[in-house]
């Protein structure tokens, strides 16, 4: 359907969000401070980093020795809270200085031209989609038949099983397949004439081939949402034509009428003459990103572009976007049935979920608790950890890229709190765990407990997509799923409770950097977001340097190979 706009455009800043989700979409330079977050291949990915106000930006009264205690909430990741006034601190001046500092430093140079930045209040769905598509790189078309043969073949569902159902439907006056075509208007003058007929056709397919194989608590149903407000985590909304609403271990019912937490897949309906226009892929990337944002254990997301005659499968994973050639759904109805069943399958792992992360739900199908299972080696029993929060404590909502997600877990056997970091790393780069293993035992750096094998990766994007494209020069980088378990620590440094605690933390951060430097490792992103205070219950409250992907090996004789890609704006070092 055409792009949807809410009151005041696509963005509705006055509407309260119902699910806090970190948003990495580029914004105005006045609203955020940019970061050069080039991925392993040197291509720029949109990033978001909070401001850190340098000491020079603070008024002289703040440096006075009379102000020893600073309320915990007084300094946040964006500076002092203007809503709270404290003696001797001109918060307006501090915020103005911080904004001026952010404007001066701007963003780090891009290897390529930077993506355009638009003000949120003026950004339309098309602008939003264009920025997301720019981050995905070139759209690759799969070779003829790959997704249709590999993905379309659902175990246990053969053409011999589908054809009798199609014949039976053809003999019914109101069947979903009659006179050699699906029971939808042929060559309709308007797109909206397809919504209700396709909703009926798709639900009939699910009723026959999906529902009988769904276990307890698992369901799939197609709903017409072309006029609905399907909420994003920040209060904005989009309106896909048709969504498949689902229940099951990885889905989460929204707090509003419609949301992306319980979306299995989406269908975008077009007139047949418009099906091949690239703008539709741009439109669907917004939906795919929201699915990733609300379903953090997704490996890939797939949707279907659909007209009265043809269909194209659109595949999104952390290597980018790939689309299938169009198929004629009237001439090949069994294939169309298999694709729909694959998109809406009752098996979550087949749909693109990492089923090592599972949740339990209340009677409203909302997540209330969860577990994360790690298998340390092929001969050991899997170990299950309790999720301390149903949401990740950090979630970089990227489609193409590393898409780092961190979970806070607890070992039920020992009671120890841990951090599990999932990411998608380029398979031609040295694994992150090698650097963490090298600095293991060094004080002041996060300590690794376990890591997944790089020889036998958990998942690879090359297994989800066609290896070759039909366009010369369009390639993708294979990414492998990495999992690292680390010890848990305290809050970020800006949560300090006193000046003395801040000074201790800074001293420990410098000492921690010195310790890893002695092991021929340098930390490239010592910022307020990556310096963690020690745990309150620890015997020694040693400040810790976090963000292990920022560790870089070097040779004392050859020196450092500087690649300024990771340092945050407003850095401490």
C-alpha positions in Angstrom: 0.0 0.0 0.0 1.2 3.6 -0.3 3.4 5.1 2.5 1.5 6.0 5.6 2.0 9.2 7.5 0.8 10.0 11.0 -0.1 13.3 12.5 2.7 15.7 11.8 4.4 13.2 9.4 5.8 9.7 10.0 7.3 10.7 13.4 5.1 11.4 16.3 7.4 12.6 19.1 4.6 13.4 21.5 3.3 9.9 21.7 4.8 7.9 24.6 6.8 4.7 23.7 5.6 1.4 25.1 8.9 -0.5 24.5 12.2 1.2 25.0 14.4 0.2 22.1 17.7 1.8 21.1 17.3 3.4 17.7 20.4 3.7 15.5 18.7 5.5 12.6 20.5 8.6 11.6 19.0 11.8 13.0 19.8 15.5 12.8 23.3 16.6 13.9 21.6 18.7 16.6 19.9 15.6 18.0 22.8 13.2 18.1 26.5 13.0 17.8 27.7 10.8 15.0 30.1 8.0 15.2 32.2 6.4 12.5 31.0 2.8 13.0 32.4 1.4 9.8 31.9 -2.3 9.8 34.7 -4.9 9.1 34.5 -4.2 5.4 35.1 -0.5 5.8 31.5 0.5 4.8 29.8 3.1 6.9 26.9 2.0 9.0 24.5 4.4 10.7 25.4 4.9 14.4 24.3 6.7 17.5 26.4 7.8 20.3 25.5 9.9 23.3 27.2 13.1 24.1 29.8 13.3 26.8 30.4 16.8 28.2 34.1 17.5 28.6 35.4 19.0 31.8 36.1 22.3 30.0 32.4 22.6 29.2 31.4 22.5 32.9 31.1 25.8 34.8 33.8 26.6 37.3 31.4 26.1 40.2 31.2 22.4 39.4 35.0 22.0 39.8 34.9 23.6 43.3 36.0 21.4 46.2 32.8 22.4 48.0 30.7 20.3 45.8 31.9 16.8 46.8 28.6 15.0 46.4 26.7 14.9 43.1 23.2 13.3 43.1 23.2 10.1 41.1 20.8 11.3 38.6 22.4 14.7 38.0 24.7 13.6 35.2 23.4 11.3 32.4 24.6 10.3 29.1 23.5 13.5 27.6 24.8 15.8 30.3 23.0 17.4 33.3 19.3 17.1 33.6 17.8 20.5 33.2 14.7 19.6 35.2 16.8 19.3 38.3 18.5 22.4 39.8 21.5 22.0 42.1 23.3 24.7 44.1 26.3 26.1 42.2 25.5 24.4 38.9 24.1 26.3 35.9 22.5 23.4 34.1 21.4 25.6 31.1 25.0 26.7 30.6 26.2 23.1 30.8 23.8 21.9 28.3 24.5 24.7 25.9 28.2 24.1 26.1 27.6 20.4 25.5 25.6 21.1 22.4 28.2 23.5 21.1 30.9 20.9 21.7 28.8 18.3 19.9 28.4 20.6 16.9 32.1 21.5 16.8 33.3 17.9 16.7 30.6 16.9 14.2 31.3 13.4 12.9 34.4 11.5 11.9 35.2 11.4 8.2 33.4 8.8 6.2 35.2 6.5 3.8 32.3 7.2 1.4 29.9 10.1 1.3 27.9 10.2 4.5 24.2 9.4 4.4 21.8 12.4 4.3 20.5 13.6 7.7 17.0 14.9 8.1 15.3 16.4 11.1 13.0 13.8 12.7 9.9 16.1 12.6 10.3 16.4 8.8 11.4 12.9 8.0 8.8 10.9 6.0 8.6 7.1 5.7 10.4 7.4 2.3 13.3 9.3 3.8 13.5 6.9 6.7 13.5 3.9 4.3 16.1 5.5 2.0 18.5 5.9 4.9 18.0 2.3 5.9 18.5 1.0 2.4 21.6 3.1 2.0 23.0 1.2 5.0 22.2 -2.2 3.4 24.3 -1.6 0.3 23.4 -3.1 -3.1 20.3 -5.2 -3.3 21.2 -8.6 -4.7 18.9 -10.7 -6.8 19.1 -14.4 -6.2 19.7 -16.8 -9.1 16.6 -18.3 -10.6 15.0 -20.9 -8.4 17.2 -20.7 -5.3 14.7 -19.4 -2.7 11.9 -21.1 -4.6 13.6 -24.5 -4.4 15.6 -24.2 -1.2 13.3 -22.1 0.9 10.1 -23.0 -0.7 10.3 -26.7 0.0 8.7 -27.3 3.4 9.4 -30.7 4.9 6.4 -32.9 4.7 4.5 -30.7 2.2 4.6 -32.0 -1.3 2.9 -31.0 -4.5 0.9 -34.3 -4.3 -0.6 -33.1 -1.0 -1.4 -29.6 -2.3 -3.0 -30.4 -5.6 -6.1 -32.2 -4.2 -6.8 -29.3 -2.0 -6.5 -26.9 -4.9 -8.9 -29.1 -7.0 -11.3 -29.2 -4.1 -11.2 -25.4 -3.8 -11.7 -25.1 -7.6 -14.9 -27.0 -7.4 -16.4 -24.7 -4.8 -18.3 -21.6 -5.8 -16.4 -19.5 -3.2 -13.1 -21.4 -3.2 -9.8 -19.6 -2.9 -8.5 -21.0 -6.2 -11.0 -21.0 -9.1 -10.8 -20.8 -12.9 -7.0 -21.3 -12.9 -6.2 -18.4 -10.6 -6.4 -17.4 -7.0 -9.7 -15.9 -6.0 -8.6 -12.3 -6.1 -9.5 -9.6 -8.6 -7.5 -9.9 -11.8 -6.0 -6.6 -13.1 -7.7 -4.5 -10.5 -7.7 -0.7 -11.0 -6.7 -0.1 -7.4 -4.4 -1.8 -4.9 -6.9 -1.7 -2.1 -9.2 -4.1 -3.9 -6.6 -6.9 -3.2 -6.5 -6.5 0.6 -9.6 -8.5 1.7 -9.4 -11.2 -1.0 -5.7 -12.0 -0.3 -6.4 -12.0 3.5 -9.0 -14.8 2.9 -6.7 -16.7 0.5 -3.7 -16.6 2.9 -5.7 -17.6 5.9 -7.2 -20.5 4.0 -3.7 -21.8 3.3 -2.7 -21.4 6.9 -5.8 -23.1 8.1 -5.1 -26.1 5.9 -1.3 -26.5 6.0 0.0 -24.7 9.1 -2.6 -24.8 11.9 -2.6 -28.7 12.1 1.1 -28.7 12.8 1.2 -26.0 15.4 1.7 -27.1 19.0 0.1 -25.7 22.2 0.3 -22.0 22.4 1.4 -21.6 18.8 -0.8 -19.8 16.2 -0.6 -17.9 13.0 -3.2 -15.6 11.5 -3.1 -13.1 8.6 -4.7 -9.7 9.4 -5.4 -6.6 7.3 -3.4 -3.7 8.7 -3.3 -1.4 5.7 -5.2 1.2 7.7 -3.8 0.3 11.2 -1.1 2.0 13.2 1.5 -0.7 13.8 3.6 0.8 16.6 7.3 1.1 16.7 9.2 1.2 19.9 9.6 4.9 19.9 5.9 5.7 19.4 5.9 6.1 15.6 4.0 3.8 13.4 3.8 2.2 9.9 1.1 0.3 8.1 2.0 -2.9 6.3 -0.8 -4.1 4.1 -1.1 -7.6 5.7 0.7 -8.9 8.8 0.8 -12.5 10.2 0.1 -12.2 13.9 1.7 -15.0 15.8 1.9 -16.6 19.2 4.7 -18.8 20.5 8.0 -18.8 22.4 9.6 -15.9 20.7 6.7 -13.6 20.2 5.4 -10.8 22.5 1.9 -9.4 22.3 2.0 -5.5 22.0 0.7 -3.2 24.7 -1.3 -1.4 22.0 -3.6 -2.9 19.3 -0.9 -3.5 16.9 2.9 -3.9 17.2 5.9 -5.7 15.7 6.5 -8.0 18.7 4.1 -10.6 17.5 4.7 -10.3 13.7 5.8 -13.5 12.0 6.0 -11.9 8.5 4.4 -9.3 6.3 2.9 -9.1 2.8 3.0 -5.9 0.7 0.4 -5.8 -2.0 0.9 -4.0 -5.3 -0.6 -3.7 -8.7 1.2 -6.1 -11.0 2.7 -3.4 -13.2 4.3 -1.8 -10.2 5.7 -5.0 -8.5 9.3 -4.6 -9.8 9.8 -1.0 -8.6 12.7 -0.8 -6.2 10.9 1.6 -3.9 8.9 -1.3 -2.5 12.0 -2.9 -1.2 12.7 0.4 0.6 9.3 0.3 2.1 9.6 -3.2 3.4 13.0 -2.6 5.0 11.3 -0.4 7.6 9.1 -3.3 8.6 12.0 -5.7 8.7 14.0 -3.4 10.9 11.1 -3.1 13.3 10.8 -6.9 13.4 14.5 -7.1 14.4 14.0 -4.4 17.0 11.1 -6.1 18.7 12.4 -9.7 18.2 16.1 -9.6 19.2 16.6 -13.3 18.7 15.9 -13.1 14.9 18.5 -14.4 12.5 16.7 -13.2 9.4 13.4 -11.7 8.3 11.5 -12.5 5.2 8.5 -10.9 3.6 6.5 -11.2 0.3 5.8 -8.6 -2.4 2.5 -9.7 -3.9 0.3 -8.8 -6.8 -2.7 -10.5 -8.4 -0.4 -12.4 -10.7 3.1 -12.5 -9.3 5.2 -12.6 -6.1 8.7 -11.8 -5.0 10.3 -13.1 -1.8 12.4 -10.4 0.0 15.1 -11.7 2.4 16.8 -9.5 5.1 19.8 -10.8 7.1 22.9 -9.3 8.7 24.7 -9.5 5.3 22.1 -7.3 3.6 19.1 -7.7 1.4 18.4 -10.2 -1.3 15.3 -10.7 -3.5 14.0 -13.6 -5.5 12.9 -13.3 -9.2 9.2 -12.9 -9.6 7.1 -16.1 -9.9 3.7 -16.4 -11.5 1.5 -17.5 -8.6 -1.4 -18.5 -10.8 0.7 -20.8 -13.0 2.6 -22.3 -10.1 0.0 -22.4 -7.2 1.8 -25.3 -5.3 4.9 -23.3 -5.1 3.0 -20.2 -3.8 1.4 -22.4 -1.1 4.8 -23.7 0.0 6.3 -20.2 0.2 3.4 -18.9 2.3 3.7 -22.0 4.6 7.4 -21.4 4.9 6.9 -17.7 5.9 4.3 -18.6 8.5 5.7 -21.9 9.7 5.0 -23.1 13.2 8.6 -24.0 13.6 10.3 -20.8 14.8 13.9 -22.0 13.9 12.6 -22.4 10.2 11.2 -18.9 10.3 14.6 -17.4 11.3 14.7 -17.4 15.1 17.6 -18.4 17.4 15.7 -20.9 19.6 18.5 -21.0 22.2 16.6 -18.0 23.7 13.1 -18.8 24.9 10.4 -16.9 26.9 7.4 -17.8 29.0 4.2 -15.7 28.6 1.3 -14.6 30.7 -2.3 -15.2 29.7 -2.1 -12.1 27.4 0.8 -13.7 25.5 3.3 -11.1 26.8 6.7 -12.2 27.9 7.3 -12.5 31.6 10.5 -14.5 31.9 13.0 -16.2 29.8 16.1 -18.5 29.5 19.2 -18.6 27.4 20.8 -21.9 26.6 24.5 -22.4 25.8 26.2 -25.6 24.6 29.8 -25.5 25.6 31.0 -28.4 23.4 29.5 -31.2 21.3 29.8 -33.7 24.1 28.5 -31.6 27.0 24.9 -31.1 28.1 23.5 -27.6 27.2 23.5 -25.2 30.2 20.5 -23.0 30.7 20.7 -19.5 32.2 17.9 -17.4 33.5 17.3 -14.0 31.8 17.4 -11.2 34.3 15.4 -9.1 31.9 13.1 -10.1 29.1 14.7 -7.4 26.9 18.4 -7.2 26.1 20.4 -4.8 28.1 22.0 -3.6 24.9 20.7 -4.0 21.4 22.1 -2.4 18.2 19.2 -2.6 15.9 21.1 -3.1 12.6 20.0 -5.2 9.7 23.3 -5.3 7.9 26.2 -5.3 10.3 27.3 -6.9 13.6 24.0 -6.3 15.3 25.5 -6.7 18.8 23.0 -7.8 21.4 23.8 -8.2 25.1 21.8 -10.2 27.6 22.0 -10.1 31.4 21.7 -13.7 32.7 22.2 -15.5 36.0 23.7 -18.9 36.6 21.1 -20.7 38.7 23.6 -23.2 40.0 26.1 -20.6 41.3 23.9 -17.5 41.6 26.6 -15.6 39.5 25.5 -12.8 37.2 26.9 -12.8 33.7 26.7 -11.0 30.4 26.1 -12.9 27.2 27.1 -11.0 24.1 25.7 -12.1 20.7 27.0 -10.6 17.5 27.4 -11.3 13.8 31.1 -11.0 12.8 32.6 -11.0 9.4 34.1 -14.5 8.9 37.4 -13.1 7.5 38.2 -11.2 10.6 40.0 -12.6 13.7 37.4 -13.7 16.3 36.8 -11.3 19.2 37.4 -13.9 21.8 41.1 -14.2 20.9 41.7 -10.7 22.2 39.7 -11.3 25.3 41.6 -14.5 25.9 44.9 -12.7 25.5 44.0 -10.2 28.2 42.4 -12.7 30.6 43.6 -12.1 34.1 44.5 -8.5 33.5 42.9 -6.2 36.0 40.5 -3.5 34.7 39.2 -5.4 31.6 36.1 -7.5 31.2 36.8 -11.1 31.8 35.7 -13.8 29.4 34.0 -17.0 30.8 33.2 -18.9 27.6 33.0 -18.4 23.9 31.5 -20.2 20.9 33.7 -21.9 18.4 34.8 -20.1 15.3 35.5 -23.4 13.6 31.9 -24.5 14.1 29.9 -21.3 14.2 26.4 -21.2 15.6 24.9 -19.7 12.4 26.2 -18.2 9.1 24.4 -15.8 6.8 25.6 -17.8 3.7 23.3 -20.6 4.8 20.2 -18.3 4.7 20.7 -16.8 1.3 21.7 -17.5 -2.3 25.5 -17.6 -2.7 25.5 -15.8 -6.0 23.5 -13.0 -7.5 22.4 -12.2 -11.0 24.2 -8.8 -11.1 27.9 -8.8 -11.7 29.9 -7.0 -8.9 27.2 -7.4 -6.3 28.7 -9.4 -3.5 28.1 -9.8 0.2 30.2 -10.6 3.2 29.4 -13.8 5.1 28.8 -13.2 8.8 28.9 -15.8 11.5 27.0 -15.7 14.8 29.4 -15.3 17.7 28.5 -15.8 21.4 30.7 -14.7 24.3 29.9 -15.1 28.0 31.6 -12.5 30.3 31.4 -11.6 34.0 28.9 -8.9 34.9 30.0 -5.6 36.4 28.4 -2.4 37.6 26.8 0.6 35.8 28.5 3.0 33.4 30.7 5.6 34.8 28.2 8.4 34.5 26.2 6.8 37.3 28.9 7.8 39.9 27.6 8.9 43.3 30.4 11.2 44.3 33.4 13.1 42.9 35.7 10.7 44.8 34.1 7.7 43.1 34.5 9.3 39.7 38.2 10.0 40.3 38.7 6.4 41.5 36.9 5.2 38.3 39.1 7.3 36.0 42.2 6.2 37.7 41.2 2.5 37.3 40.3 3.1 33.7 43.8 4.4 33.0 45.3 1.5 34.9 43.2 -1.0 33.0 44.3 0.5 29.6 47.9 0.3 30.8 47.4 -3.4 31.8 46.1 -4.4 28.3 48.8 -2.3 26.6 51.4 -4.4 28.3 49.9 -7.4 26.6 50.1 -5.7 23.2 46.4 -4.8 23.2 45.0 -1.3 22.9 41.4 -0.3 23.7 40.2 2.0 21.0 37.0 3.3 22.6 37.5 4.5 26.1 34.3 6.5 26.6 31.8 7.2 29.3 29.6 4.4 27.8 32.4 1.8 28.0 33.9 2.4 31.4 31.9 0.4 34.0 31.9 0.9 37.7 32.7 -2.1 39.9 29.8 -4.1 41.3 28.4 -2.9 44.7 28.8 -6.3 46.2 32.4 -6.9 44.9 35.3 -7.2 47.4 37.2 -4.7 45.3 35.3 -2.2 43.3 37.7 -2.2 40.3 36.5 -0.1 37.4 36.2 -2.2 34.2 36.8 -1.3 30.5 34.0 -2.8 28.5 33.2 -3.1 24.7 35.6 -6.0 23.9 35.2 -5.5 20.1 37.2 -2.3 20.6 40.3 -4.2 21.7 43.1 -4.2 19.0 46.2 -6.3 18.9 49.4 -4.6 17.8 53.1 -5.4 17.5 55.6 -3.4 19.6 58.1 -3.5 16.8 55.7 -2.5 14.0 53.5 -0.2 16.1 49.8 0.4 15.7 47.7 0.1 12.6 45.3 3.0 13.4 41.8 2.6 11.9 39.7 5.3 13.4 36.4 3.5 13.2 35.3 2.8 16.8 36.0 5.8 19.1 33.0 7.5 20.4 32.4 11.2 20.2 33.4 13.0 23.3 36.0 10.4 24.1 37.8 10.2 27.4 41.1 8.9 25.8 
